C-alpha cells in the first residue's frame, strides 16, 4: 500500500486525469462499510439527542452548547493520542477498532443513565472519545491506501458511504420512536447492537496496515514526530485556516434547533431534519472529491464554507406565511454541500504534505485544531443565543464567518507539494 502513497505529487497544485479510471481501493470500501454501519448506530442517537436534552430534560441552549462543545473539544486531545498510537508500529486498524468499540458501548451508557444528567454526560463523553480515537487512524488508512492523485475520490467514496449511514440512522430512530410511542430506550438498545456489527465488520474485512519489506517500507517513527508536521509551512497554513474557519462553524444541532423553532415544526418530525443534509452530502461527496482531484482542493474547501455562510443568511430571512419547505430544503441542501466540499476534501488536501510515518499524527493534529475551534464556536453561539436571542447570535456567527473566509483565502496555500517521502526517486 505504501507503493500507492509514494507515487506522485499531490494534485492540489494542478489538474490531473491519470487517476480517473482507477478502482477505489478495497481498504477504502471496507472502511466505508464500517463507517456506514457505525453511522446508522450513532445517528440514531444524534438525531434524537438535541430534542431529548433541550425539550425533554429542559437544558437551556447555553447548557446544550456547553455540553456539545465541551465534548467535541475534549476529543481534540484524544485524537492526538490516537494518531500517535496508530503511527507507532503502524497499528492504524487496532487503534481505530478501540475507538469504534468505545462508541458502541456508549449506547449502553445512555440506556443505564436514565434521566441522570451526569450519566448522560459520561456516556456522551465515551462516545466522543471513541470517535476521537478512531478518526485519524481511519483517515490515515485511506490516505496510505490510495494514490495521491485520487485521494479526493477515495475520501469522497468513503464519506458517501458514511453518509448513507447518517441518512438511515435518523429514519431508524424515527421508526423506533413511532413504533414504541416515544421510548428512547429502544433507540439506545438498537443503536448498541448496530454499533457492535460495525466493530465486527472492521475486524473481519479491514486489512491491518503492514508495510511491505524492502526500500519502499516507511521509516520507523522518529523521536518527537508527534508535532513534526508543524515544520512544514504548507501544513501550518492549512492548520491555521482550518482552526480559523472552525471558530465560525456552528454545530449542526443548533441549525436543526433553529429550523424547528423558526418553522414551528412538530416535535415528532425533529429526528428527520438531518436527512436533508445527509442526502445532499451523499449526492455531492463523490463528485466533490473528483472535482477536487482535477482542479485542486483549495477552492472546493473554501467554497464549501461559503455554502455554510448561505445557511446562516437563510436562517436570518423572514419566513412570514411562506411554506416551511421554502426555507427547510435550501438550508439542509446547503448544509450537505458544506460537508461534501470540506470534510473529505480537507483530508485529501492535507494528507500528501505529511510524512509517511506521521500521517495519522498530522491528521490528528489538524482534526484536533478543528475540534477545539468548533468547541469555542458551540459554546459561544449557545451563550449568545441565551443572552441575546437567535437573531443576534446568527448575525454574530455570519460576521465571524465572513472574516474567517477572508483569512482562509489568504492562508490556504495555492499549491501543496507532496512530502519528499511520498515522491518517487
Secondary structure as GFF3:
##gff-version 3
##sequence-region A 1 425
A	DSSP	alpha_helix	2	5	.	.	.	ID=ss1
A	DSSP	alpha_helix	26	50	.	.	.	ID=ss2
A	DSSP	pi_helix	51	56	.	.	.	ID=ss3
A	DSSP	alpha_helix	61	87	.	.	.	ID=ss4
A	DSSP	alpha_helix	92	113	.	.	.	ID=ss5
A	DSSP	alpha_helix	117	145	.	.	.	ID=ss6
A	DSSP	three_ten_helix	148	150	.	.	.	ID=ss7
A	DSSP	alpha_helix	151	179	.	.	.	ID=ss8
A	DSSP	alpha_helix	184	205	.	.	.	ID=ss9
A	DSSP	three_ten_helix	225	231	.	.	.	ID=ss10
A	DSSP	alpha_helix	233	246	.	.	.	ID=ss11
A	DSSP	alpha_helix	252	263	.	.	.	ID=ss12
A	DSSP	three_ten_helix	267	272	.	.	.	ID=ss13
A	DSSP	alpha_helix	273	295	.	.	.	ID=ss14
A	DSSP	alpha_helix	297	316	.	.	.	ID=ss15
A	DSSP	alpha_helix	325	340	.	.	.	ID=ss16
A	DSSP	alpha_helix	343	351	.	.	.	ID=ss17
A	DSSP	three_ten_helix	356	358	.	.	.	ID=ss18
A	DSSP	alpha_helix	359	388	.	.	.	ID=ss19
A	DSSP	alpha_helix	390	411	.	.	.	ID=ss20
A	DSSP	three_ten_helix	420	422	.	.	.	ID=ss21
###
